[in-house]
Amino acid sequence: MTLELIIPAVLALAAGLITYVVQKKIDRRETTRERHFAIYVEIVESLCELANAHNQGGIGKEAALSRYFSAKMKFSVVASDEAMEKFVAFDERITSAEKVPNQEFDKLLAQFLRAIRKENLGSTSVTDRDLVIITPYGKSLRTE
């Protein structure tokens, strides 16, 4: 074989190998993002279940709490620092013995949802009001 045949073959092999490695890295990143997003959705759903149990006079509260605790553990493993920080502020406040004023609750919830959206969807122009009004919460918004 001549050098004219070997060099293009080696270059093609190298290019193929680099393309494969880069694509695998992209695929792993996307798979991880999808898993994280699913956990984020799970924690928001568990919050909604808690709200529904509360609104129904406590019916299903134990099951909702169990799901919430499970979702919290998963979330703690995959959350970005910002999302975790906003969630901890929200969780500490809603699990305190003190009653949380509706406006404060809505603000903390919106900040948490915004952090999740930022990590998974990038920059957003959705307002805090929009984020909260679509949840079973948003009490301060419903009394405007």
N, C-alpha and C positions, 0 to 999 in steps of 0.2 A: 504494500500500500504506500501511497505517496502522502507526503505531508499535506498536500492540497485536499485530500479526502479525510484525513485524520482530524485536522484542526476544526473544520466545520462540524464534524460529528461530535467532537468533544464540546464545542461551544453549544451545540443543540442540546446535548445531554445536560450540561451545566444549567442552561436556561430552563430546561424542563424541570430539573431538580429544584431550582430556586423558585420557580412558579408553584410547584407542588408544596414546598415548605411555607411559602407566603399564604397560599390558599388555605392550608391546614390551620395556620395561625388565625386567619380571619374567621374560619368556620368555628374554631374553638371559642373565640371571642363572642361570636353571635350566639352560640349555644349557651354560653354562660349568661349573656345578657337576657336571653329568653327565660332561662331558669330563674334569674333574679326578678325579672318582671312578674313572673307567675307568683313568686313569693310576695311581692309587693301587693299584687291584686288580692292574694289570700289574706293579708293582714287588713286591708281595707274592707274586704267582705266580712271578716270576723268583727270588725268595728260596727258594721251595719247590722250584723246579727245581734250584737249587744244592744244596739239602739232599738231594734225591733222587739227584743225580749223586754227591755225596759218599758217601751210604749204599750206592750201587752200585759203590763202588770207583773212582770217577772216570769211569765211562762217561757220556758226554754232557757232560762238564764244560766243554769249550770252547764248545759251543753255549749252555749255561746261562750261562756268564760273558758271552758276547756279548749275550744277551738282558738280563742284569742291567745291563750297562753302558748299553745303550740305554734301559732303563727308568729308570735313575738320571738320565740327561740330561733325559728328559721330566719326571720328578718334580721336578728342580731348578727347572724353569720355573714349575710350577703350585703347588708346595707352600706351605702357610702357613708363617709363621716358626717356629711351634712344631713342626710336623711336620718341617720341614727340620732344626731343631736336634736333635730326637730321632733323626732318620735319620743325621745326620752323626756323632753320638756312637756309634751302632750300627755304621755303616759303618767308621769309623776303627778301632774295636776289632776287628771281625771281619777286617779286612784287614791288621792289624798282624802282625808276625812272631811275636808272643808267643801262646801258647796261652791261650784265653779260658776261664776256669772256667765250667762249665755254668750255675751260678746267676747269674753276672754276665751271661752271654749271654742267658739267659731274661729277666732284668730289663730289659736294654736293648731287647730285641725287644718286650716288653710295653709299654714306654714309647712306643716308636715306633708300635705298633699302636693304642695308646690315643689318641695325637695325631691319627692318621688318622681314627679313629672320631669323635672329638670334633668335628673340622672338618666331617665329612660327615653325621654322625648326631646331633650334639649331645651332651648329657650322657648318660652311661651308667653303669650299676651293675655291669657285667661286671668281674670281678676280673682281675688280671694273670695269675693261674693259668689262668683260663678262656681268656684270649686266647692264651696260649702252648701250652697242652695240645693245642689243635686243629691246631697246625702240625706239620710233620715234625720240629720241634726239640723243645723242652720236655724236654730230657734230665734236668735236675735234678728235674723233676716226676715223671718216669717211674721214678725210683729212690727215691722216697719210701717 
